[in-house]
């Protein structure tokens, strides 16, 4: 079951990793965002999953810039970490990307 709970401030990246180094975590987030944009331009067949991933990554980067961290407010029963909607976009975009990449008939042309 999905639960909405009291917001938890997370200054780190995933699961609170690097919570003490805002500059490094922000740099890595922006670098990841750049790589997703670059991949989107180079791999047209993967645009939809990369746009979904990009939406989540951009949301988290903006939170890090303006709030010095992200706010997590969702949790799953039996899952020890909290997350937010942007995290779900990142996960779904990544899964969608992997599913498409496993198909044999995918073409990288427009």
Backbone bond lengths (Angstrom), bond angles and torsions (degrees), N, CA, C in turn:
res aa  C-N    CA-C-N  psi(-1)  N-CA   C-N-CA  omega(-1)  CA-C   N-CA-C  phi
1 X - - - 1.449 - - 1.513 110.10 -
2 X 1.303 115.32 145.89 1.454 122.42 177.48 1.519 108.76 -92.87
3 X 1.329 116.33 131.88 1.459 121.91 179.56 1.515 110.62 -120.79
4 X 1.326 115.39 138.86 1.463 120.96 170.69 1.524 105.82 -99.78
5 X 1.324 116.39 127.99 1.457 119.80 -176.58 1.518 111.06 -130.39
6 X 1.295 116.42 -178.35 1.456 122.07 178.00 1.526 109.10 -58.07
7 X 1.336 117.80 131.17 1.460 120.11 -178.98 1.534 112.93 -56.61
8 X 1.330 114.62 139.39 1.461 121.92 178.27 1.517 107.37 -118.95
9 X 1.323 117.03 126.56 1.456 121.63 178.71 1.522 109.54 -79.06
10 X 1.325 116.93 127.19 1.459 122.56 -178.48 1.530 109.19 -121.59
11 X 1.337 118.29 101.90 1.463 120.40 179.97 1.525 113.48 -78.45
12 X 1.325 117.51 -9.11 1.462 120.91 -177.83 1.512 112.62 -91.75
13 X 1.325 115.10 -167.89 1.467 120.22 179.29 1.530 106.60 -88.88
14 X 1.302 119.00 -112.14 1.459 121.46 179.85 1.518 109.87 -87.04
15 X 1.322 116.07 130.07 1.461 122.73 176.80 1.532 112.71 59.64
16 X 1.326 117.26 28.31 1.462 121.20 176.97 1.519 115.03 81.31
17 X 1.326 118.38 6.46 1.464 120.94 178.80 1.528 109.33 -64.29
18 X 1.301 117.28 139.60 1.468 125.21 -179.53 1.524 112.61 61.61
19 X 1.294 117.39 35.43 1.461 120.23 -177.98 1.524 112.88 -69.82
20 X 1.321 118.19 -16.58 1.456 120.65 -179.59 1.523 113.38 -92.83
21 X 1.336 118.51 -6.55 1.454 121.29 -176.39 1.526 110.39 -124.54
22 X 1.343 115.91 83.55 1.459 122.18 -176.86 1.526 111.50 -63.04
23 X 1.320 117.87 -40.37 1.459 120.89 -177.98 1.533 110.96 -63.28
24 X 1.315 117.39 -46.63 1.462 120.98 -179.87 1.520 111.58 -67.28
25 X 1.331 117.77 -43.18 1.465 119.52 -179.94 1.528 110.94 -65.98
26 X 1.327 117.67 -36.50 1.467 120.59 177.04 1.524 110.50 -67.01
27 X 1.340 116.67 -43.22 1.462 120.46 178.72 1.529 110.92 -60.85
28 X 1.321 117.50 -45.83 1.463 120.88 179.86 1.529 111.57 -64.01
29 X 1.319 116.82 -36.36 1.463 120.65 178.39 1.524 110.93 -66.48
30 X 1.319 117.10 -43.24 1.460 120.94 179.37 1.529 110.18 -67.80
31 X 1.328 117.50 -38.46 1.462 121.27 176.66 1.525 110.45 -61.88
32 X 1.316 117.48 -44.66 1.470 121.43 178.09 1.527 110.37 -62.00
33 X 1.328 116.84 -40.28 1.457 121.54 178.19 1.528 110.31 -61.77
34 X 1.320 116.95 -44.14 1.463 121.77 177.62 1.535 110.83 -60.44
35 X 1.327 117.21 -43.65 1.462 120.81 -179.44 1.527 111.59 -63.74
36 X 1.325 117.31 -37.77 1.467 120.54 178.27 1.528 110.05 -66.87
37 X 1.332 117.46 -42.57 1.465 120.41 178.14 1.526 109.90 -62.74
38 X 1.328 117.53 -44.53 1.460 122.21 178.54 1.530 110.73 -60.10
39 X 1.319 117.21 -44.93 1.471 121.27 179.43 1.525 110.61 -64.28
40 X 1.327 117.69 -37.48 1.460 121.61 -179.99 1.526 110.45 -62.53
41 X 1.308 116.76 -40.01 1.460 120.64 179.83 1.532 111.99 -71.70
42 X 1.315 117.13 -31.72 1.467 121.69 -175.96 1.536 113.41 -89.34
43 X 1.313 118.64 -21.75 1.462 121.61 -175.01 1.531 111.10 -124.82
44 X 1.333 117.83 79.45 1.471 120.38 -176.17 1.528 114.48 -56.73
45 X 1.318 118.78 -32.90 1.463 120.82 -178.60 1.524 112.37 -66.00
46 X 1.315 116.05 -19.01 1.462 121.27 -176.85 1.533 112.84 -104.53
47 X 1.311 117.62 13.92 1.468 119.85 -173.48 1.521 113.85 -60.52
48 X 1.314 118.66 -44.72 1.474 120.10 -176.62 1.526 111.41 -61.26
49 X 1.343 119.67 -53.02 1.462 117.22 179.23 1.529 112.96 -64.18
50 X 1.333 116.76 -33.09 1.462 118.44 179.24 1.531 111.38 -71.73
51 X 1.335 117.97 -33.13 1.472 120.04 174.81 1.529 110.94 -65.20
52 X 1.338 116.19 -39.65 1.469 119.86 177.72 1.533 109.47 -63.34
53 X 1.328 115.90 -47.06 1.466 121.02 178.03 1.525 110.37 -61.10
54 X 1.327 116.80 -42.41 1.463 121.97 -179.94 1.529 111.59 -61.33
55 X 1.322 117.18 -40.10 1.469 120.54 179.15 1.524 111.09 -61.10
56 X 1.317 116.82 -44.48 1.461 120.27 178.64 1.513 112.24 -67.35
57 X 1.335 116.41 -43.72 1.466 120.17 -179.31 1.526 111.06 -64.95
58 X 1.323 117.34 -42.83 1.463 120.78 179.70 1.527 110.86 -63.29
59 X 1.309 116.80 -41.08 1.457 120.31 178.14 1.527 111.59 -60.42
60 X 1.325 116.39 -45.24 1.463 119.27 179.40 1.529 112.30 -68.17
61 X 1.337 117.46 -37.06 1.470 120.29 177.47 1.522 110.13 -63.88
62 X 1.330 116.81 -43.94 1.472 119.20 178.74 1.525 111.60 -62.65
63 X 1.333 116.61 -38.90 1.467 119.47 175.17 1.528 110.87 -61.04
64 X 1.323 116.97 -42.39 1.469 119.69 179.90 1.524 111.57 -65.22
65 X 1.333 116.81 -37.00 1.467 120.12 -179.77 1.527 110.60 -70.39
66 X 1.325 117.64 -46.49 1.459 120.92 -173.39 1.524 115.20 -91.73
67 X 1.337 117.52 -20.16 1.467 120.66 -178.88 1.519 113.20 -121.81
68 X 1.329 117.72 -2.94 1.476 123.56 -176.99 1.527 111.82 62.70
69 X 1.326 116.55 27.53 1.462 122.32 178.37 1.517 109.41 162.80
70 X 1.316 116.69 175.84 1.468 120.65 178.56 1.523 110.15 -108.44
71 X 1.312 115.73 160.12 1.455 121.20 178.51 1.529 108.04 -108.08
72 X 1.321 116.67 118.66 1.457 122.72 177.76 1.524 108.72 -99.93
73 X 1.339 116.52 136.03 1.465 119.93 -175.80 1.522 113.02 -143.86
74 X 1.333 117.55 7.90 1.462 121.18 178.26 1.519 109.79 -120.85
75 X 1.312 116.25 152.17 1.461 120.27 174.10 1.528 108.62 -151.96
76 X 1.330 114.40 158.27 1.460 121.74 177.30 1.516 108.57 -113.06
77 X 1.319 116.11 144.76 1.452 120.27 176.92 1.530 109.04 -60.87
78 X 1.315 116.51 126.65 1.447 121.86 179.96 1.520 114.81 85.50
79 X 1.326 117.92 -5.66 1.466 122.48 178.15 1.521 106.96 -101.95
80 X 1.337 118.79 121.60 1.471 120.33 -170.07 1.526 115.49 -75.16
81 X 1.342 119.53 -13.05 1.452 120.63 -175.14 1.512 111.82 -109.24
82 X 1.315 115.04 153.48 1.453 121.68 174.70 1.527 109.09 -94.22
83 X 1.326 116.01 160.18 1.456 120.49 -179.23 1.518 109.10 -153.38
84 X 1.343 117.16 179.61 1.461 121.34 179.01 1.532 109.05 -132.55
85 X 1.316 117.07 179.93 1.461 121.78 -177.83 1.535 110.62 -61.79
86 X 1.325 117.65 -38.82 1.470 120.57 179.32 1.527 110.67 -59.90
87 X 1.317 117.06 -39.31 1.471 120.59 177.82 1.531 110.99 -62.55
88 X 1.335 116.97 -38.37 1.461 119.32 178.85 1.530 110.58 -66.78
89 X 1.340 117.83 -36.27 1.463 120.70 176.00 1.529 109.96 -62.79
90 X 1.313 117.25 -41.59 1.467 120.82 179.53 1.527 110.03 -62.93
91 X 1.315 117.26 -45.10 1.467 121.14 -179.99 1.533 110.81 -65.18
92 X 1.336 117.94 -49.09 1.466 120.66 -178.39 1.522 111.33 -64.92
93 X 1.320 118.12 -39.61 1.459 120.70 177.09 1.515 111.46 -62.72
94 X 1.324 116.75 -41.84 1.462 121.24 178.73 1.524 111.08 -65.61
95 X 1.333 117.11 -45.39 1.472 120.29 178.37 1.525 111.60 -61.97
96 X 1.326 116.39 -43.00 1.464 121.20 178.20 1.531 110.24 -61.40
97 X 1.319 116.56 -43.12 1.468 122.04 177.29 1.529 110.58 -59.06
98 X 1.329 116.99 -46.41 1.462 121.05 -179.29 1.529 111.85 -64.41
99 X 1.322 116.46 -40.23 1.468 120.30 178.94 1.525 110.39 -63.48
100 X 1.326 117.21 -44.78 1.460 120.18 178.78 1.524 110.62 -64.42
101 X 1.314 117.03 -39.87 1.463 120.17 -177.47 1.532 111.98 -66.98
102 X 1.325 118.01 -22.05 1.466 120.72 178.35 1.528 112.88 -81.58
103 X 1.312 116.72 -14.78 1.467 119.86 178.80 1.511 109.75 -74.82
104 X 1.308 116.60 140.65 1.460 121.88 -178.12 1.530 112.88 -79.88
105 X 1.340 117.14 -24.85 1.469 120.42 -173.15 1.522 113.74 -94.16
106 X 1.331 118.89 14.21 1.457 121.55 -178.81 1.527 109.43 -78.09
107 X 1.316 115.03 130.08 1.459 120.98 176.43 1.519 108.37 -112.85
108 X 1.313 117.57 141.21 1.467 121.27 179.48 1.515 112.13 -93.36
109 X 1.320 117.62 23.10 1.454 120.49 177.39 1.518 109.23 -101.03
110 X 1.302 115.07 157.91 1.467 120.46 -178.07 1.494 111.05 -73.51
